[in-house]
Amino acid sequence: MIQPESLVVLLVGLPLLGAILTFVYPRAATAVTAACAAGMLGAASGVAYAVMVGGGWSQDLGGWAPPLGIGWQVDGLSASLLLLTAIVGSAGAAHRAVEGLDQPFFWPLWLFLWGALNALFLGADLFNLYVALEVLALAAVALIAMAGGGALPAAWRYLLASLLGSTVYLMGVALLYGRYGALDLGLIAGALEPDLPSALGAGLICLGLLLKAAVFPLHFWLPSAHGRAPTVVSAALSALVVAAAWYLLVRLWFGPFAGLQGPGPDWLFGLIGTGAMLWGGLLALVQRRLKMLIAYSTVSQLGFGLLVIPLAVGAGAESAWRGAVVLVLAHGLAKAGLFLAAGSIARAHGHDRLDALGGMGAGVVLPWLALVLAGASLIGLPPSGGFLGKWWMLQGALAAGGWVWVAAILLGTLLTAVYVFRMLSVVIRPAAPVPPAGGGGLPGALPAFVLALLALGLGLAAPVLEHLLSGDAMTGGPA
């Protein structure tokens, strides 16, 4: 039987090896990527099962313990996001293969993006997390630029925003390293004192991550990058790349930075999350293009995840924590499904303008059905993962007496319903003629439909998710 530690190494090594092979042997790129996707799906599932059975663990690479060596950590949070990455990455690869677009370097960059995400979810020290963030950003920028045209300015804006976020992040890391002489998260957690250098270092790191996550009001780069990128790249950016920055933020805030928690920072994060939900939702509501509407909804949905910071302390902390993580997982599945379905619809019609799209006619039935199912999860209709996540978060907010956050979640949900219904109102229009080779048929839309089904059915896995994200499986959340 393969040991869980070997599976973790496979999750990082396999995509990097695949990226090299697809670069050297471009004619075999699709087959190599398919083999890597199958391997990472199996490895991520094995890691999640190992965490459920035996709890989380730490792993010193090469037998060298920190601070001299590099460590990895695995728990319920990282295992769930590794599995989300494997699912979305595989669905995106399948969609791209069906599209049949032959662009040099796409598959190597896709696998580098995948490997960087896996390394980030496993990292346990501030500098190697920075390295993973940079590889991730560079691969994402190159993938966005492949769309050409209007995507080039969007890619350039993303690159500049990412570099600025990295600079701010590194300034914070330098302050903490100068203060404690350590980069390992566990060592910093044991030594951190709530003094000015520590608070300033933690604040700079969080600011850099907020910029990389495109959290309101630092979201200026996200809509154009997500809306103009190639379809599968939009899906990965919205479902995974943004979630990676959120993951690091909560990992640090409830880990080494836990000693800095207090009413002031908690309220600040809560207000930022509420502003993201409302402002992103309002901007999504007025968009005229389908992909841009979905892109702005990412700004809004990320706000729900930020509410975990004011809620996951005190009474109801466990429920709020589980709810926020499930919301991020459900958002990843639903948002990737929305972008892939929107890509199929846009290829079928030749555009994605909402006022000129036809309804659910021949050739676009499955894409629109995927949009309906994914939209139901985004709103939070039962039995979807979105419903389960919001239900748990509301339970946590009620237990803590956080009526402001209860109102924010309900208002954000209402706004989500309004812009999702605006998007889905196209379904009831008369069907427009679609060319037979439009690209909106079964093969192209099947990955989107599978993702939407998973998002909708995630709520039925409540006992499994509760076990994965609680007890010994949760070393990065609230105690």
C-alpha positions, 0 to 999 in steps of 0.5 A, a space after each residue: 500500500 502506498 504511504 500517504 507521505 509518498 502521495 504528497 510527494 507525487 502531488 508536487 513531483 508529478 505535475 512538474 515532471 509532466 510539464 517537462 515532458 509536455 514541453 519536450 514532447 509536444 505531440 504527446 502533451 494531451 496524453 501526458 496531461 491526462 495521465 498526470 491528471 489521473 495520477 493527481 486525482 488518485 493521489 489527492 483522494 488518497 491524501 484526503 482519505 488518510 487525513 480522515 482516517 489518521 488525522 493531519 501530519 507534518 513531513 520534513 523533506 530529506 529528513 531535515 527538520 526546520 529551521 534548517 530543512 523544509 517542511 510540509 503540512 497536511 490537514 483537513 483544510 489542505 487535503 480538501 483544497 488539494 482534492 478541489 485542485 485535482 478535480 477542477 484541473 482535470 475538468 479543465 484539461 478535459 475541456 481544453 482537449 475537446 476544444 482542440 486548440 493547439 497553442 504552444 506551451 499551454 500544457 506545460 504552463 497548465 501543469 506548472 500552475 497545477 504543481 504550484 497550487 499543490 506546493 502552496 497547499 502543502 507549504 509550511 514556511 513563509 519563504 517557500 510559500 512565496 516561491 509557490 505564489 510566484 510560480 503560480 502567478 507567472 504561469 497564470 499571467 502567461 496563460 491569460 496572455 495566450 488569449 491575445 488581443 484585449 487579454 494582453 493588457 489584462 495579463 500585464 495588469 495582473 502581473 503588476 498587481 502580483 508583483 506589488 503583492 509579492 513585494 509587500 508580502 516579502 517586506 512582512 516576511 523580512 520583518 518577522 524573520 528579523 524579529 524571530 530568525 525563523 520562517 517555519 509557521 510552527 516556529 513562528 507560532 511558538 515564538 510570536 509576541 503581540 508587539 509592533 514589529 510582529 503586527 506590522 509584519 503580519 499586516 504586510 503579509 496579509 495586505 499582500 495576500 489580499 492584493 493577490 486574492 483581489 479582495 475588495 477594494 483591491 480587485 481592480 485586476 481580477 475582472 478583466 483577467 478572468 473575463 478575457 482569459 481563455 475559458 479553462 484559464 478563467 475557470 482555474 483562476 476563479 476556482 483555484 488561484 483566488 482560493 489559494 490566496 484565501 487559504 494562505 490568509 486563513 492559514 496564517 491568521 489562525 496559525 502563527 498570527 493567532 496571537 494578534 487576533 482581536 476585535 479590531 482586526 476581526 471587524 476590519 476583515 469582516 467589513 472588507 468581506 461584507 464590502 466585497 459581497 455587496 460591491 462585487 454583487 452590484 457590479 456583477 448585476 450590471 455586466 453585459 457579457 456572461 463571462 464578465 458577470 461570472 468574473 465579478 461574482 468571484 469578487 462577491 463570493 470571496 467576501 463570504 469566505 473572509 467572514 470566517 475571520 470574525 466568526 471563527 473565534 469564540 462561540 460557534 467557531 467550529 461551525 463557522 470554520 467548516 462553513 467557510 471552507 465548504 463555501 470555498 470548495 462549493 464556489 470552486 466547483 460551481 465557478 469552474 463549471 460556470 466558466 466552462 459552460 459559458 465558454 461552450 455557449 460563447 463558442 456556440 453563439 460566437 459571442 457571450 453578450 447577454 442581450 443577444 444570447 439565445 435560450 436553451 436550444 439544440 446544441 447548448 442544452 447541456 451548457 445551460 443546464 450546467 449554468 442552472 445547477 452551478 447557479 443554484 449552488 452559488 445562491 445556496 439552494 439545498 442540497 448544494 454545497 453553497 447551502 451547506 456552507 452558508 447554513 453552517 456559517 449562519 449557525 456559527 454567527 447566531 451562536 456568537 451573536 454576530 447579527 451584523 454578519 448574519 445580515 451580511 450573509 443574507 444580504 449577500 445571498 439575496 444579491 447573488 440570487 438577483 444576478 444569477 437569475 439575471 444570467 439564467 433569464 436567458 434560458 427562457 428566451 427563444 432558442 437561437 440557431 447554433 451551428 453544428 460545429 459551434 462547440 456547445 455540444 455534449 463533449 465540450 460541456 460535459 466537464 462543466 456539467 460534472 462540476 456543476 453536479 458536484 457543486 450541487 451534491 456537495 451538501 449531501 456529503 455533510 458528514 464526510 466534510 464535517 469529519 474531514 474539517 474537524 478534530 485532529 483533521 483541522 490543524 489550521 483552523 480554530 481550536 
